[in-house]
């Protein structure tokens, strides 16, 4: 197996796949672990692979993984439709919903509903929880 600085690249690739499966993206991993995003990219793109960084990111992944509430995955089409229906039934327009919930904007909501946003994120979970709590949306 190819190695860089004594680290098997298959192990680095395996860690990368685990992170993407659990968090959806490296960016989400960095945000949740509260670490800088650019160094993660440099490490996983073979630019700055060191044993210390590999051990550090492995430990951060293990600590952060255990604190996760849910597994990131793909947003299902039936969930998109349910979100669209609840917002349109209650508010008629996405903009009316976004006026009430300022941390969401029309572009974000329409990206979810139209399928441009594919992965579950913390912001998506926050939206779903609001709709479940206030309007009885059933998504799980």
C-alpha positions as CSV (number, residue, x, y, z in Angstrom):
1,X,0.0,0.0,0.0
2,X,1.3,3.5,-0.8
3,X,2.5,5.5,2.2
4,X,3.2,9.2,2.9
5,X,5.3,10.0,5.9
6,X,4.8,6.5,7.2
7,X,1.0,6.6,7.0
8,X,-0.9,4.2,4.9
9,X,-3.0,6.2,2.5
10,X,-5.8,3.5,2.7
11,X,-6.2,4.4,6.4
12,X,-6.5,8.1,5.6
13,X,-9.1,7.3,2.9
14,X,-11.0,5.1,5.3
15,X,-11.1,7.9,7.9
16,X,-12.2,10.3,5.2
17,X,-15.1,8.0,4.2
18,X,-16.1,7.5,7.8
19,X,-16.2,11.3,8.4
20,X,-18.3,11.9,5.2
21,X,-20.7,9.1,6.1
22,X,-21.2,10.4,9.6
23,X,-21.2,14.1,9.0
24,X,-22.2,14.5,5.3
25,X,-19.1,16.6,4.5
26,X,-15.7,17.7,5.8
27,X,-17.1,21.2,6.3
28,X,-19.9,19.9,8.6
29,X,-17.3,17.8,10.5
30,X,-15.1,20.9,10.9
31,X,-18.0,23.0,12.1
32,X,-19.2,20.4,14.6
33,X,-15.7,19.6,15.9
34,X,-15.0,23.4,16.1
35,X,-11.7,23.0,14.2
36,X,-10.4,24.8,11.1
37,X,-11.7,23.6,7.8
38,X,-8.7,24.4,5.5
39,X,-6.1,22.2,7.4
40,X,-8.6,19.3,7.2
41,X,-8.7,19.7,3.4
42,X,-5.0,19.9,3.1
43,X,-4.6,16.8,5.2
44,X,-7.1,14.7,3.3
45,X,-5.9,15.9,-0.1
46,X,-2.4,14.5,0.7
47,X,-0.8,17.9,1.0
48,X,0.1,17.9,4.7
49,X,-0.1,14.2,5.8
50,X,1.7,13.6,9.1
51,X,1.4,11.0,11.7
52,X,0.5,13.6,14.3
53,X,-2.3,15.1,12.2
54,X,-3.7,11.6,11.4
55,X,-3.8,10.7,15.1
56,X,-5.3,14.2,15.9
57,X,-8.1,13.9,13.3
58,X,-8.8,10.3,14.3
59,X,-9.2,11.3,17.9
60,X,-11.3,14.4,17.0
61,X,-13.6,12.1,14.8
62,X,-14.0,9.6,17.7
63,X,-14.9,12.3,20.2
64,X,-17.2,14.2,17.9
65,X,-18.9,11.0,16.5
66,X,-19.9,9.9,20.0
67,X,-21.7,13.3,20.7
68,X,-23.8,13.2,17.5
69,X,-27.5,13.0,17.8
70,X,-28.2,11.6,14.4
71,X,-26.6,10.1,11.3
72,X,-26.3,12.5,8.4
73,X,-27.7,11.1,5.2
74,X,-29.7,12.1,2.2
75,X,-33.0,14.1,2.4
76,X,-35.7,11.8,1.1
77,X,-38.2,13.1,-1.6
78,X,-41.2,12.4,0.7
79,X,-39.6,14.6,3.4
80,X,-39.1,17.4,0.9
81,X,-42.8,17.1,-0.1
82,X,-43.9,17.1,3.5
83,X,-41.9,20.2,4.3
84,X,-43.3,22.0,1.2
85,X,-46.8,21.1,2.1
86,X,-46.6,22.2,5.8
87,X,-45.0,25.5,4.9
88,X,-47.4,26.3,2.1
89,X,-50.5,25.2,4.1
90,X,-49.5,27.3,7.1
91,X,-47.8,30.3,5.5
92,X,-48.9,30.2,1.8
93,X,-45.4,31.4,0.8
94,X,-41.8,30.5,1.8
95,X,-41.2,34.2,2.4
96,X,-43.9,34.4,5.1
97,X,-42.4,31.4,6.9
98,X,-38.9,33.0,6.7
99,X,-40.2,36.3,8.1
100,X,-41.2,34.4,11.2
101,X,-38.1,32.3,11.4
102,X,-35.3,34.7,10.6
103,X,-32.5,32.0,10.6
104,X,-34.0,30.5,7.4
105,X,-34.3,32.2,4.1
106,X,-36.4,31.6,1.0
107,X,-33.4,30.3,-1.0
108,X,-32.6,27.7,1.7
109,X,-36.2,26.5,1.9
110,X,-36.6,26.3,-1.9
111,X,-33.2,24.4,-2.2
112,X,-34.6,21.8,0.2
113,X,-37.9,21.5,-1.5
114,X,-36.6,21.4,-5.1
115,X,-33.9,18.9,-4.3
116,X,-30.8,21.1,-4.6
117,X,-29.8,20.5,-1.0
118,X,-29.2,16.8,-0.8
119,X,-27.6,16.1,2.6
120,X,-29.1,16.4,6.1
121,X,-27.3,19.2,8.0
122,X,-27.8,20.8,11.5
123,X,-29.8,23.6,9.9
124,X,-32.1,21.1,8.2
125,X,-32.6,19.2,11.5
126,X,-33.5,22.5,13.1
127,X,-36.1,23.2,10.4
128,X,-37.6,19.8,10.8
129,X,-37.8,20.1,14.6
130,X,-39.6,23.4,14.3
131,X,-42.1,21.9,11.8
132,X,-42.6,18.8,14.0
133,X,-43.1,20.8,17.2
134,X,-45.3,23.5,15.9
135,X,-47.2,21.9,13.0
136,X,-47.1,18.2,13.6
137,X,-44.9,17.3,10.7
138,X,-43.9,13.6,10.9
139,X,-40.4,13.0,9.6
140,X,-38.0,10.5,11.1
